[in-house]
Amino acid sequence: MDLEKVRELRARTGAGIVECKNALTEAVDDIEKAVDILRKKGLALAAKKVGRITQEGVIDAYIHPGDRLGVLLEINCETDFVARTQEFKRFVRDIALQIAASEPIAVGREELSSEVIEREKEIYASMVEDSKKPPEIIEKIVNGKLEKFYSDVCLLEQPFVKIPEKTVGEYIKEQIAKFGENVVVRRFVRFRLGE
């Protein structure tokens, strides 16, 4: 086994030495395939960790240059050990930047009130009611527009600003795999001067 490849794989993925060796063996020394193997295993493990209790974490305050926009954010994890790492703090700052840039109003769709959802449905239905389309088609159009609304206003469903092909929720799952602990965005507040 080539130790340079193990080091490179470890640097790229953050996985342990044994996991890197096993992935390289399984991928027949192909680093790209080994990265994919480790990512798949990590995301599978992350899915199992999602339900675990998170009582530690950090509160971060981000003030955008110019002092006209700020974000206060709480992200929880399972242990104080992870919460104190620089990697976790960088991750929290990435989420704060996301909130500053993308203006979400809720962490997930379950936090949106039924009144907000019903109001949006009424607006979308009124936009297509004159189209003379069958009711089932109108319902599909309204549901499609509602899904777009969720991806605009729900933090976990927004495209991640640093990697737009991923949602924030997918990025968080990757971090769960990386930290080996459940991570939860508990709450946030976004302030803009004059609002």
N, C-alpha and C positions, 0 to 999 in steps of 0.2 A: 504494500500500500504506500502510495506517494504522500509523504507528510506535508509537502507544499500544498497539495490539493486539499488535504484535510484542513490546513490552516486557512486557505482561501475560502473554503466552504463555510468554515466557522465564522470567519470575518463577515461574510455576506449574509449569513442567516442568524447568527447569534446562538445557534444550537450547540449542544455539548459535544465534546470530542467523540464519545461513543456513538451518539446519534449520527454525526458526520461520517464516521467510518462505516457504519451500517448502511447509510444512504449511498455512499460511494460504491460500496460492494454491490448493493442492489442495482445501481445505475451503471455498473461496469466501468467505473472511473470517469463517467461523463458528468462534469460539474453541473451543467444546466439541468440535466435529468435529476441529479441529486438534490438540487435546489427545489425543484417541483415536488419531489418525494417528501422532503422536509416540510414544505409549505402545506401539502395535503394532510400530513400527519398532525401538524400544528393546528390547523383549522379544525380538524376532527376532535382533537383534545380540547380546543377552545369551546366548541359547542357543548361539551360535557361540563365545563366550568361555569357556564353562564348562570346557572341557578344558585351558585354558592353565595353566601352572605358576604357583603362588603361593608366593613365598618371603619376602615382606615381610609386614607387618601389625602388630598390636598384641596385647598381653596386658592385659586389664582386670580389675580387682578391684572388685567391687561388694559393699558391706556394707549390708544393709537397716537402716533405722532401728530402734533397739532392740538392735543388735549381737548378734542371735541367729541370723541367717541371712546367708550370704555366698556369692558366686559368683566363681570364678576362670575366665577364659575366654580362649582364643586364637582370633583370627580373622585369616586371611591374605588378602593381596591381591598384585597383581603388582609394584607399585612403592612405594618409600618415600614418594614424592611424595603418593600417595593416602592412605597410612597416616597421614601427619602432618596431614591436613586435619581441621577441626572436624566436618565432615559425617560423615566416616568414624568418628570417635570417638563421635559421637552415635548412629550406627548400631550400633556395638559395644555401647554402653550399653543401647540398646533390646533387643538380644539377651540381654544379661546380666539385664535386668529380666524378660524372658520366662522365662529359666531359673529365676530366683528365684520367680516366680509360679506356673509350671506344672509344676515338678518333673519334667522329662524325665530319662530314664536313659541315653539314647544320642542322638547327633546324627542318625543315620539307621537304618533297619531293618537295613541290612547289618552294623551294629555289634552287634546283638543276637546272643547265642550261640544255637546250635541247641537247646541244653538249655532255655533260657528259652522259645523258641518252641514246642517240643514240649510243655513243661509247660502252657503256656496252651492249646494245642490239646486236650490231655487234659482239662483242666478244663472247657472249653466243650463237648466231646463228652459228658462225663459229665452235664452240665447238661441235655442234650436226648436222652439215650439212651432214657429212659423214655417219650418222646413218641410212640412207634410210628410215626414218620415214615420214609419210604423213605431209604436210605443217601445217595442223591444230594442230598436235601433237607437232611439232617443236615450233610453236607459244606458245602453253601452257607451254612447257619446258622453253622457253625464258622468258615468263612472270613470271613463278615461280622463276627463278633465279633472275629476276629483283626485285621481292618482297623481296627476301633474301638480295639483295644489299641494298634496302631501309632500311631494319631493321638493317643493319650493319652501315650505314653511316648517317642516319637521327636520330637526338637526340630523337624526340618524338616517334619513332618506335622501339628504342633499348630496350632490356630487362633492367629493372632498376637494378643496381648492388646490392642494398641492399635487394630487393625483386624480384628475377629473374622471377617469374611467372607473373609479371606485366610489362607492358611497361612504359616508362617514361611518355608518354601521359596519360595513365590511372592513374599513380601516381599524375600527375598534376591535373587531374579532381577531385581526392579525396581531394586535397588541396584546390581547388576552393570551394568544398562543405564545408570543414572545416573552411575556412576563410570567407565564405559568399560573396566573391568577385571574379570577373574574374581575372585570373593570366595568364600572357603571357611571355614566354621566348622570349625576343626581339632579342638578338644577343649574340654571344660569339666569343672569339678568344682563340685558344690553342697554346701555345708556348712550343717548346722543344729546348733545347740548341743545337746549331749546325744546325738546320733546317732552 
